[in-house]
Amino acid sequence: MNEFTLDARVTKEARTLTNDGHKVLVAALKSKDTPEWEKRDNFNIYRITVHLRYLLPKGQLFFFLKYIEYILQNIKKLRKKKFDVYHAHDLETLPAGYILSLIHKKPLVYDSHELYVDCVQHNSLARKFWYYMEKFLSSKTTVTIMETKSRAKIFSQRYSVKPPTVIMNCQYLNLSIKTNVLRKRLHIPTKEKIILYQGQIAPSRGVDVLLKSIEFLDNAVLVFLGPGDYKEEIRMKVERNKKRNKIFVLNPVPWEELATYTASADIGVFPLQNDSLHYYYALSNKLFEYLSSGLPVVFSDFPEMRKIIIENEVGFVVDETDPVAIADAISRILNNPTLYKKMSDNAKRIVKEKYNWAIEGKKLLTIYSNINK
C-alpha cells in the first residue's frame, strides 16, 4: 500500500508477467506528487486517491479510518475492470483483492513480503486486528507467496494452511562492474575503503550501531545511502561523531542507478536489529544487491542470512548490537586481500548460479500458468 515509486519486488514481478504476455495493471496510492496513470516497462499503473489521507492527522485510529476508505476506493475504482487474476501485495491490500476476486470469481494470489503481524510498528490492538484478518483471508487465497522458507513455515503453522510458495527477492542477473561513483562524488582517497549501507535509514536497521563501529576502523569511510525520516537525526549524530569527516549520508538514488553506486563500494553492511520475528527471519534484498556487485558482506547473525553468507563464504555474520564485533568483521575482510578476493568471487558466482531473478521469476510464471489452466 504505497505510491509505487521504488518497490523493486512489485516492479520485477510486473515486468516478468508482462514479458510473458500478460497484461498487468498495478493499483497504487495516489499522492499529490504522483500521476494518476503511468506506463512503465509496458505495464500500467493506476493510482487511487484516499481523500481522508489529507483530511485526518496521523495516528493508529485515524489510520484505520483511512484504511477503510482505501479498501472502498479500490473496490469502487476496480470493480468494473475485469482481470483473470487478482494479485495482492502484502496484507493491507488483501481485503480489497479478496472482495474483487469474489465479485468476479477469479483466482487470488497473496504475495506477503513480510510477517506483517509481527512488524514492530503495530501495538497490541492493531496486531490482533491484522492477525484475525490474515487468519480469515489466508484460507481464501488460491496461492500464497512468501520470501523465505522460515517465514513460509511460520505462516503455515500459524494459520494451519498449506506452506506458501517461496520466491526470494533476488536481483536481475546483472553482475555489476566496479565503478568509482561514490569515490568521485564524495572525493574519497583511493587508500580509504568504502563501507556501504544502502536502504531505509532507521534505528531498527542498525544505523546507530554502524556509527559507533566506524570509530574502531582506520582507513575507511562509511556511506549511508537511502530514504527515511531518521536521516536528519543521523546527520546530527554524525556531527557529534569524532570521525564525522569519514561518514556520509546521501539521499536515495533512482533504482535504475543504484547498482552503479553499490558497485563503487568495497563492502556491504546491514546490522538489522532483532526487534521482531519478522526481522529475525528476514532475507534482505540488500544482501542480493551487494552480492550482485561482488561485495563481501557483514550482516546480522539471523538464520536466513547466515545460511547464504556462511555456506557460500561471502562474508561474516555478527552480533548486530556489538559495534566492536561489526568493526572487527569488516576489518578482517578489508585487511586480507586473499580473503577479500575469495569472498568477492564467491559472491558473483552464487548470484550467477542460483540467486538471481531469472530463476525466481520462473516460479512466478509457474504459479500463473497453473492457476490459469
GUVOMAR-604365 format. One record per residue (C-alpha): x negated, y negated, z; residue number from 0; residue in three letters. Coordinates in nm, 3 decimals. Layout:
residues N
+---------+---------+---------+-----+-----+
|      px |      py |      pz |   n | res |
+---------+---------+---------+-----+-----+
|       X |       Y |       Z | NUM | ALA |
...
+---------+---------+---------+-----+-----+
END
This chain:
residues 373
+---------+---------+---------+-----+-----+
|      px |      py |      pz |   n | res |
+---------+---------+---------+-----+-----+
|   0.000 |   0.000 |   0.000 |   0 | MET |
|  -0.219 |  -0.281 |  -0.132 |   1 | ASN |
|  -0.263 |  -0.518 |  -0.427 |   2 | GLU |
|  -0.466 |  -0.255 |  -0.614 |   3 | PHE |
|  -0.769 |  -0.465 |  -0.694 |   4 | THR |
|  -1.054 |  -0.247 |  -0.563 |   5 | LEU |
|  -0.906 |   0.100 |  -0.495 |   6 | ASP |
|  -1.162 |   0.327 |  -0.659 |   7 | ALA |
|  -0.981 |   0.657 |  -0.595 |   8 | ARG |
|  -0.649 |   0.544 |  -0.743 |   9 | VAL |
|  -0.836 |   0.397 |  -1.040 |  10 | THR |
|  -1.022 |   0.722 |  -1.107 |  11 | LYS |
|  -0.706 |   0.930 |  -1.085 |  12 | GLU |
|  -0.512 |   0.692 |  -1.310 |  13 | ALA |
|  -0.792 |   0.696 |  -1.568 |  14 | ARG |
|  -0.816 |   1.076 |  -1.557 |  15 | THR |
|  -0.443 |   1.121 |  -1.615 |  16 | LEU |
|  -0.432 |   0.855 |  -1.886 |  17 | THR |
|  -0.726 |   1.012 |  -2.070 |  18 | ASN |
|  -0.542 |   1.344 |  -2.058 |  19 | ASP |
|  -0.244 |   1.194 |  -2.240 |  20 | GLY |
|  -0.021 |   1.093 |  -1.950 |  21 | HIS |
|   0.145 |   0.751 |  -1.936 |  22 | LYS |
|   0.063 |   0.606 |  -1.595 |  23 | VAL |
|   0.226 |   0.320 |  -1.406 |  24 | LEU |
|   0.068 |   0.216 |  -1.075 |  25 | VAL |
|   0.308 |   0.032 |  -0.843 |  26 | ALA |
|   0.129 |  -0.202 |  -0.602 |  27 | ALA |
|   0.189 |  -0.503 |  -0.379 |  28 | LEU |
|   0.223 |  -0.847 |  -0.534 |  29 | LYS |
|   0.024 |  -1.127 |  -0.373 |  30 | SER |
|   0.003 |  -1.494 |  -0.463 |  31 | LYS |
|  -0.328 |  -1.431 |  -0.639 |  32 | ASP |
|  -0.240 |  -1.121 |  -0.844 |  33 | THR |
|  -0.031 |  -1.092 |  -1.164 |  34 | PRO |
|   0.296 |  -0.904 |  -1.162 |  35 | GLU |
|   0.196 |  -0.697 |  -1.465 |  36 | TRP |
|  -0.154 |  -0.592 |  -1.562 |  37 | GLU |
|  -0.301 |  -0.345 |  -1.808 |  38 | LYS |
|  -0.623 |  -0.176 |  -1.705 |  39 | ARG |
|  -0.803 |   0.112 |  -1.877 |  40 | ASP |
|  -0.490 |   0.197 |  -2.078 |  41 | ASN |
|  -0.264 |   0.232 |  -1.773 |  42 | PHE |
|  -0.016 |  -0.026 |  -1.644 |  43 | ASN |
|   0.002 |  -0.192 |  -1.303 |  44 | ILE |
|   0.330 |  -0.330 |  -1.173 |  45 | TYR |
|   0.307 |  -0.539 |  -0.856 |  46 | ARG |
|   0.616 |  -0.576 |  -0.640 |  47 | ILE |
|   0.679 |  -0.875 |  -0.414 |  48 | THR |
|   0.764 |  -0.826 |  -0.046 |  49 | VAL |
|   0.915 |  -1.161 |   0.050 |  50 | HIS |
|   0.900 |  -1.108 |   0.428 |  51 | LEU |
|   0.524 |  -1.079 |   0.395 |  52 | ARG |
|   0.512 |  -1.457 |   0.362 |  53 | TYR |
|   0.801 |  -1.544 |   0.595 |  54 | LEU |
|   0.710 |  -1.345 |   0.906 |  55 | LEU |
|   0.392 |  -1.358 |   1.118 |  56 | PRO |
|   0.153 |  -1.068 |   1.169 |  57 | LYS |
|   0.223 |  -0.807 |   1.434 |  58 | GLY |
|   0.343 |  -0.447 |   1.468 |  59 | GLN |
|   0.714 |  -0.533 |   1.495 |  60 | LEU |
|   0.704 |  -0.771 |   1.200 |  61 | PHE |
|   0.505 |  -0.516 |   1.002 |  62 | PHE |
|   0.789 |  -0.267 |   1.024 |  63 | PHE |
|   1.039 |  -0.526 |   0.901 |  64 | LEU |
|   0.810 |  -0.599 |   0.606 |  65 | LYS |
|   0.763 |  -0.227 |   0.553 |  66 | TYR |
|   1.138 |  -0.163 |   0.528 |  67 | ILE |
|   1.158 |  -0.434 |   0.262 |  68 | GLU |
|   0.860 |  -0.277 |   0.085 |  69 | TYR |
|   1.040 |   0.058 |   0.059 |  70 | ILE |
|   1.367 |  -0.101 |  -0.055 |  71 | LEU |
|   1.196 |  -0.321 |  -0.313 |  72 | GLN |
|   1.009 |  -0.022 |  -0.459 |  73 | ASN |
|   1.331 |   0.175 |  -0.492 |  74 | ILE |
|   1.517 |  -0.123 |  -0.640 |  75 | LYS |
|   1.245 |  -0.207 |  -0.895 |  76 | LYS |
|   1.158 |   0.151 |  -0.995 |  77 | LEU |
|   1.484 |   0.350 |  -0.973 |  78 | ARG |
|   1.584 |   0.269 |  -1.333 |  79 | LYS |
|   1.243 |   0.370 |  -1.466 |  80 | LYS |
|   1.221 |   0.743 |  -1.524 |  81 | LYS |
|   0.899 |   0.934 |  -1.463 |  82 | PHE |
|   0.806 |   1.301 |  -1.481 |  83 | ASP |
|   0.608 |   1.290 |  -1.155 |  84 | VAL |
|   0.602 |   1.055 |  -0.855 |  85 | TYR |
|   0.255 |   1.029 |  -0.700 |  86 | HIS |
|   0.240 |   0.866 |  -0.355 |  87 | ALA |
|  -0.100 |   0.746 |  -0.235 |  88 | HIS |
|  -0.112 |   0.753 |   0.147 |  89 | ASP |
|   0.173 |   0.784 |   0.394 |  90 | LEU |
|   0.301 |   0.427 |   0.363 |  91 | GLU |
|   0.408 |   0.487 |   0.001 |  92 | THR |
|   0.551 |   0.836 |   0.060 |  93 | LEU |
|   0.910 |   0.744 |   0.167 |  94 | PRO |
|   0.969 |   0.538 |  -0.150 |  95 | ALA |
|   0.812 |   0.812 |  -0.361 |  96 | GLY |
|   1.028 |   1.076 |  -0.194 |  97 | TYR |
|   1.354 |   0.885 |  -0.245 |  98 | ILE |
|   1.274 |   0.813 |  -0.611 |  99 | LEU |
|   1.180 |   1.176 |  -0.673 | 100 | SER |
|   1.506 |   1.279 |  -0.508 | 101 | LEU |
|   1.712 |   1.041 |  -0.724 | 102 | ILE |
|   1.557 |   1.165 |  -1.047 | 103 | HIS |
|   1.500 |   1.527 |  -0.934 | 104 | LYS |
|   1.129 |   1.515 |  -1.019 | 105 | LYS |
|   0.813 |   1.654 |  -0.851 | 106 | PRO |
|   0.646 |   1.456 |  -0.572 | 107 | LEU |
|   0.269 |   1.451 |  -0.519 | 108 | VAL |
|   0.144 |   1.325 |  -0.182 | 109 | TYR |
|  -0.217 |   1.205 |  -0.208 | 110 | ASP |
|  -0.331 |   1.147 |   0.150 | 111 | SER |
|  -0.657 |   0.955 |   0.166 | 112 | HIS |
|  -0.682 |   0.988 |   0.544 | 113 | GLU |
|  -0.541 |   1.140 |   0.860 | 114 | LEU |
|  -0.306 |   0.845 |   0.876 | 115 | TYR |
|  -0.152 |   0.927 |   1.212 | 116 | VAL |
|  -0.497 |   0.926 |   1.372 | 117 | ASP |
|  -0.606 |   0.587 |   1.238 | 118 | CYS |
|  -0.730 |   0.364 |   1.517 | 119 | VAL |
|  -0.511 |   0.062 |   1.438 | 120 | GLN |
|  -0.191 |   0.236 |   1.550 | 121 | HIS |
|  -0.052 |   0.203 |   1.902 | 122 | ASN |
|   0.124 |   0.500 |   2.063 | 123 | SER |
|   0.472 |   0.399 |   1.944 | 124 | LEU |
|   0.357 |   0.341 |   1.586 | 125 | ALA |
|   0.166 |   0.669 |   1.592 | 126 | ARG |
|   0.483 |   0.857 |   1.687 | 127 | LYS |
|   0.676 |   0.686 |   1.408 | 128 | PHE |
|   0.419 |   0.784 |   1.144 | 129 | TRP |
|   0.384 |   1.134 |   1.288 | 130 | TYR |
|   0.754 |   1.217 |   1.262 | 131 | TYR |
|   0.779 |   1.057 |   0.919 | 132 | MET |
|   0.486 |   1.263 |   0.789 | 133 | GLU |
|   0.616 |   1.576 |   0.959 | 134 | LYS |
|   0.953 |   1.541 |   0.786 | 135 | PHE |
|   0.819 |   1.445 |   0.443 | 136 | LEU |
|   0.525 |   1.689 |   0.434 | 137 | SER |
|   0.767 |   1.976 |   0.370 | 138 | SER |
|   0.938 |   1.784 |   0.089 | 139 | LYS |
|   0.638 |   1.737 |  -0.137 | 140 | THR |
|   0.560 |   1.952 |  -0.440 | 141 | THR |
|   0.184 |   1.921 |  -0.386 | 142 | VAL |
|  -0.027 |   1.755 |  -0.119 | 143 | THR |
|  -0.384 |   1.639 |  -0.183 | 144 | ILE |
|  -0.650 |   1.555 |   0.076 | 145 | MET |
|  -1.015 |   1.450 |   0.052 | 146 | GLU |
|  -1.182 |   1.705 |   0.282 | 147 | THR |
|  -1.135 |   2.065 |   0.390 | 148 | LYS |
|  -1.136 |   1.969 |   0.758 | 149 | SER |
|  -0.857 |   1.716 |   0.715 | 150 | ARG |
|  -0.660 |   1.959 |   0.499 | 151 | ALA |
|  -0.684 |   2.224 |   0.772 | 152 | LYS |
|  -0.570 |   1.983 |   1.042 | 153 | ILE |
|  -0.280 |   1.864 |   0.824 | 154 | PHE |
|  -0.169 |   2.221 |   0.752 | 155 | SER |
|  -0.181 |   2.326 |   1.117 | 156 | GLN |
|  -0.022 |   2.007 |   1.245 | 157 | ARG |
|   0.289 |   2.032 |   1.024 | 158 | TYR |
|   0.298 |   2.408 |   0.958 | 159 | SER |
|   0.273 |   2.364 |   0.582 | 160 | VAL |
|   0.054 |   2.528 |   0.322 | 161 | LYS |
|  -0.301 |   2.386 |   0.303 | 162 | PRO |
|  -0.332 |   2.080 |   0.077 | 163 | PRO |
|  -0.547 |   2.086 |  -0.234 | 164 | THR |
|  -0.885 |   1.924 |  -0.167 | 165 | VAL |
|  -1.005 |   1.664 |  -0.417 | 166 | ILE |
|  -1.318 |   1.487 |  -0.295 | 167 | MET |
|  -1.362 |   1.118 |  -0.366 | 168 | ASN |
|  -1.676 |   1.165 |  -0.575 | 169 | CYS |
|  -1.818 |   0.918 |  -0.824 | 170 | GLN |
|  -1.828 |   0.948 |  -1.200 | 171 | TYR |
|  -2.130 |   1.142 |  -1.325 | 172 | LEU |
|  -2.335 |   0.833 |  -1.396 | 173 | ASN |
|  -2.675 |   0.859 |  -1.232 | 174 | LEU |
|  -2.788 |   0.502 |  -1.186 | 175 | SER |
|  -3.130 |   0.387 |  -1.299 | 176 | ILE |
|  -3.334 |   0.195 |  -1.045 | 177 | LYS |
|  -3.271 |  -0.180 |  -1.061 | 178 | THR |
|  -3.403 |  -0.496 |  -0.892 | 179 | ASN |
|  -3.073 |  -0.680 |  -0.849 | 180 | VAL |
|  -3.093 |  -0.722 |  -0.472 | 181 | LEU |
|  -3.465 |  -0.786 |  -0.470 | 182 | ARG |
|  -3.433 |  -1.064 |  -0.727 | 183 | LYS |
|  -3.116 |  -1.218 |  -0.584 | 184 | ARG |
|  -3.248 |  -1.229 |  -0.227 | 185 | LEU |
|  -3.619 |  -1.284 |  -0.311 | 186 | HIS |
|  -3.726 |  -0.972 |  -0.121 | 187 | ILE |
|  -4.101 |  -0.892 |  -0.149 | 188 | PRO |
|  -4.188 |  -0.554 |  -0.302 | 189 | THR |
|  -4.365 |  -0.446 |   0.017 | 190 | LYS |
|  -4.036 |  -0.454 |   0.209 | 191 | GLU |
|  -3.789 |  -0.166 |   0.178 | 192 | LYS |
|  -3.417 |  -0.238 |   0.133 | 193 | ILE |
|  -3.176 |  -0.069 |   0.374 | 194 | ILE |
|  -2.825 |  -0.095 |   0.230 | 195 | LEU |
|  -2.487 |  -0.080 |   0.399 | 196 | TYR |
|  -2.204 |  -0.119 |   0.148 | 197 | GLN |
|  -1.833 |  -0.117 |   0.216 | 198 | GLY |
|  -1.591 |  -0.256 |   0.471 | 199 | GLN |
|  -1.770 |  -0.464 |   0.735 | 200 | ILE |
|  -1.615 |  -0.377 |   1.071 | 201 | ALA |
|  -1.729 |  -0.269 |   1.421 | 202 | PRO |
|  -1.585 |   0.079 |   1.366 | 203 | SER |
|  -1.819 |   0.119 |   1.068 | 204 | ARG |
|  -2.128 |   0.079 |   1.286 | 205 | GLY |
|  -2.243 |  -0.260 |   1.161 | 206 | VAL |
|  -2.329 |  -0.383 |   1.512 | 207 | ASP |
|  -2.545 |  -0.077 |   1.573 | 208 | VAL |
|  -2.729 |  -0.144 |   1.246 | 209 | LEU |
|  -2.806 |  -0.498 |   1.362 | 210 | LEU |
|  -2.982 |  -0.350 |   1.664 | 211 | LYS |
|  -3.156 |  -0.084 |   1.455 | 212 | SER |
|  -3.335 |  -0.334 |   1.232 | 213 | ILE |
|  -3.514 |  -0.469 |   1.540 | 214 | GLU |
|  -3.707 |  -0.140 |   1.559 | 215 | PHE |
|  -3.814 |  -0.138 |   1.194 | 216 | LEU |
|  -4.108 |  -0.304 |   1.019 | 217 | ASP |
|  -4.147 |  -0.390 |   0.651 | 218 | ASN |
|  -3.774 |  -0.352 |   0.587 | 219 | ALA |
|  -3.468 |  -0.569 |   0.531 | 220 | VAL |
|  -3.104 |  -0.488 |   0.599 | 221 | LEU |
|  -2.835 |  -0.581 |   0.347 | 222 | VAL |
|  -2.462 |  -0.575 |   0.421 | 223 | PHE |
|  -2.252 |  -0.575 |   0.104 | 224 | LEU |
|  -1.874 |  -0.573 |   0.129 | 225 | GLY |
|  -1.548 |  -0.728 |   0.247 | 226 | PRO |
|  -1.398 |  -0.756 |   0.595 | 227 | GLY |
|  -1.259 |  -1.002 |   0.848 | 228 | ASP |
|  -1.553 |  -0.919 |   1.075 | 229 | TYR |
|  -1.804 |  -1.056 |   0.827 | 230 | LYS |
|  -1.818 |  -1.406 |   0.978 | 231 | GLU |
|  -1.872 |  -1.258 |   1.323 | 232 | GLU |
|  -2.162 |  -1.056 |   1.185 | 233 | ILE |
|  -2.312 |  -1.366 |   1.027 | 234 | ARG |
|  -2.307 |  -1.541 |   1.365 | 235 | MET |
|  -2.471 |  -1.238 |   1.527 | 236 | LYS |
|  -2.739 |  -1.239 |   1.257 | 237 | VAL |
|  -2.828 |  -1.595 |   1.353 | 238 | GLU |
|  -2.899 |  -1.475 |   1.708 | 239 | ARG |
|  -3.099 |  -1.172 |   1.595 | 240 | ASN |
|  -3.476 |  -1.201 |   1.627 | 241 | LYS |
|  -3.508 |  -1.053 |   1.276 | 242 | LYS |
|  -3.246 |  -1.282 |   1.123 | 243 | ARG |
|  -3.470 |  -1.353 |   0.823 | 244 | ASN |
|  -3.462 |  -0.981 |   0.741 | 245 | LYS |
|  -3.082 |  -0.949 |   0.740 | 246 | ILE |
|  -2.849 |  -1.047 |   0.455 | 247 | PHE |
|  -2.468 |  -1.047 |   0.449 | 248 | VAL |
|  -2.324 |  -1.053 |   0.097 | 249 | LEU |
|  -1.970 |  -1.078 |  -0.032 | 250 | ASN |
|  -1.834 |  -0.779 |  -0.226 | 251 | PRO |
|  -1.913 |  -0.749 |  -0.595 | 252 | VAL |
|  -1.679 |  -0.616 |  -0.867 | 253 | PRO |
|  -1.650 |  -0.239 |  -0.863 | 254 | TRP |
|  -1.798 |  -0.221 |  -1.213 | 255 | GLU |
|  -2.117 |  -0.392 |  -1.088 | 256 | GLU |
|  -2.152 |  -0.208 |  -0.757 | 257 | LEU |
|  -2.372 |   0.075 |  -0.888 | 258 | ALA |
|  -2.639 |  -0.170 |  -1.007 | 259 | THR |
|  -2.657 |  -0.316 |  -0.656 | 260 | TYR |
|  -2.669 |   0.027 |  -0.494 | 261 | THR |
|  -2.949 |   0.136 |  -0.726 | 262 | ALA |
|  -3.160 |  -0.162 |  -0.618 | 263 | SER |
|  -3.181 |  -0.040 |  -0.256 | 264 | ALA |
|  -3.423 |   0.214 |  -0.109 | 265 | ASP |
|  -3.198 |   0.390 |   0.140 | 266 | ILE |
|  -2.825 |   0.403 |   0.217 | 267 | GLY |
|  -2.683 |   0.399 |   0.571 | 268 | VAL |
|  -2.345 |   0.449 |   0.735 | 269 | PHE |
|  -2.325 |   0.497 |   1.115 | 270 | PRO |
|  -1.946 |   0.538 |   1.122 | 271 | LEU |
|  -1.825 |   0.534 |   1.483 | 272 | GLN |
|  -1.633 |   0.827 |   1.631 | 273 | ASN |
|  -1.322 |   0.622 |   1.707 | 274 | ASP |
|  -1.068 |   0.878 |   1.591 | 275 | SER |
|  -1.015 |   1.225 |   1.448 | 276 | LEU |
|  -0.968 |   1.054 |   1.114 | 277 | HIS |
|  -1.323 |   0.915 |   1.126 | 278 | TYR |
|  -1.480 |   1.228 |   1.273 | 279 | TYR |
|  -1.366 |   1.439 |   0.979 | 280 | TYR |
|  -1.438 |   1.173 |   0.717 | 281 | ALA |
|  -1.636 |   1.226 |   0.398 | 282 | LEU |
|  -1.707 |   0.871 |   0.294 | 283 | SER |
|  -1.721 |   0.775 |  -0.071 | 284 | ASN |
|  -2.028 |   0.572 |   0.031 | 285 | LYS |
|  -2.216 |   0.899 |   0.051 | 286 | LEU |
|  -2.150 |   0.977 |  -0.314 | 287 | PHE |
|  -2.220 |   0.617 |  -0.418 | 288 | GLU |
|  -2.561 |   0.631 |  -0.251 | 289 | TYR |
|  -2.645 |   0.977 |  -0.384 | 290 | LEU |
|  -2.550 |   0.878 |  -0.739 | 291 | SER |
|  -2.821 |   0.613 |  -0.720 | 292 | SER |
|  -3.076 |   0.861 |  -0.588 | 293 | GLY |
|  -3.083 |   0.705 |  -0.240 | 294 | LEU |
|  -3.174 |   0.917 |   0.062 | 295 | PRO |
|  -2.921 |   0.853 |   0.339 | 296 | VAL |
|  -2.881 |   0.822 |   0.715 | 297 | VAL |
|  -2.525 |   0.893 |   0.830 | 298 | PHE |
|  -2.329 |   0.980 |   1.144 | 299 | SER |
|  -2.356 |   1.340 |   1.258 | 300 | ASP |
|  -1.998 |   1.435 |   1.166 | 301 | PHE |
|  -1.903 |   1.779 |   1.023 | 302 | PRO |
|  -1.819 |   1.699 |   0.659 | 303 | GLU |
|  -2.109 |   1.459 |   0.611 | 304 | MET |
|  -2.356 |   1.685 |   0.794 | 305 | ARG |
|  -2.265 |   1.977 |   0.568 | 306 | LYS |
|  -2.360 |   1.792 |   0.249 | 307 | ILE |
|  -2.656 |   1.593 |   0.382 | 308 | ILE |
|  -2.836 |   1.867 |   0.575 | 309 | ILE |
|  -2.760 |   2.163 |   0.347 | 310 | GLU |
|  -2.882 |   1.971 |   0.042 | 311 | ASN |
|  -3.170 |   1.788 |   0.215 | 312 | GLU |
|  -3.073 |   1.438 |   0.102 | 313 | VAL |
|  -3.120 |   1.258 |   0.434 | 314 | GLY |
|  -3.062 |   1.278 |   0.808 | 315 | PHE |
|  -2.759 |   1.269 |   1.036 | 316 | VAL |
|  -2.790 |   1.095 |   1.373 | 317 | VAL |
|  -2.609 |   0.982 |   1.686 | 318 | ASP |
|  -2.410 |   0.693 |   1.541 | 319 | GLU |
|  -2.423 |   0.498 |   1.869 | 320 | THR |
|  -2.804 |   0.506 |   1.908 | 321 | ASP |
|  -2.988 |   0.225 |   1.724 | 322 | PRO |
|  -3.328 |   0.376 |   1.806 | 323 | VAL |
|  -3.231 |   0.713 |   1.658 | 324 | ALA |
|  -3.099 |   0.542 |   1.346 | 325 | ILE |
|  -3.418 |   0.337 |   1.307 | 326 | ALA |
|  -3.633 |   0.646 |   1.361 | 327 | ASP |
|  -3.447 |   0.843 |   1.091 | 328 | ALA |
|  -3.480 |   0.553 |   0.846 | 329 | ILE |
|  -3.848 |   0.517 |   0.925 | 330 | SER |
|  -3.919 |   0.890 |   0.882 | 331 | ARG |
|  -3.777 |   0.875 |   0.529 | 332 | ILE |
|  -3.921 |   0.543 |   0.414 | 333 | LEU |
|  -4.270 |   0.608 |   0.552 | 334 | ASN |
|  -4.308 |   0.952 |   0.394 | 335 | ASN |
|  -4.331 |   0.923 |   0.010 | 336 | PRO |
|  -4.323 |   1.300 |  -0.037 | 337 | THR |
|  -4.011 |   1.343 |   0.173 | 338 | LEU |
|  -3.852 |   1.039 |   0.011 | 339 | TYR |
|  -3.904 |   1.176 |  -0.341 | 340 | LYS |
|  -3.771 |   1.517 |  -0.242 | 341 | LYS |
|  -3.454 |   1.369 |  -0.095 | 342 | MET |
|  -3.406 |   1.132 |  -0.388 | 343 | SER |
|  -3.446 |   1.414 |  -0.641 | 344 | ASP |
|  -3.208 |   1.634 |  -0.444 | 345 | ASN |
|  -2.950 |   1.354 |  -0.436 | 346 | ALA |
|  -2.946 |   1.320 |  -0.813 | 347 | LYS |
|  -2.944 |   1.697 |  -0.863 | 348 | ARG |
|  -2.642 |   1.772 |  -0.642 | 349 | ILE |
|  -2.444 |   1.484 |  -0.791 | 350 | VAL |
|  -2.511 |   1.625 |  -1.136 | 351 | LYS |
|  -2.438 |   1.985 |  -1.037 | 352 | GLU |
|  -2.140 |   1.967 |  -0.802 | 353 | LYS |
|  -2.046 |   1.631 |  -0.651 | 354 | TYR |
|  -1.902 |   1.424 |  -0.934 | 355 | ASN |
|  -1.561 |   1.313 |  -1.059 | 356 | TRP |
|  -1.584 |   1.522 |  -1.376 | 357 | ALA |
|  -1.547 |   1.827 |  -1.151 | 358 | ILE |
|  -1.298 |   1.683 |  -0.901 | 359 | GLU |
|  -1.083 |   1.523 |  -1.173 | 360 | GLY |
|  -1.020 |   1.865 |  -1.328 | 361 | LYS |
|  -0.844 |   1.968 |  -1.006 | 362 | LYS |
|  -0.602 |   1.680 |  -1.051 | 363 | LEU |
|  -0.530 |   1.779 |  -1.411 | 364 | LEU |
|  -0.468 |   2.138 |  -1.300 | 365 | THR |
|  -0.210 |   2.014 |  -1.048 | 366 | ILE |
|  -0.026 |   1.814 |  -1.313 | 367 | TYR |
|  -0.043 |   2.098 |  -1.563 | 368 | SER |
|   0.114 |   2.337 |  -1.311 | 369 | ASN |
|   0.394 |   2.110 |  -1.186 | 370 | ILE |
|   0.493 |   2.008 |  -1.537 | 371 | ASN |
|   0.547 |   2.368 |  -1.652 | 372 | LYS |
+---------+---------+---------+-----+-----+
END
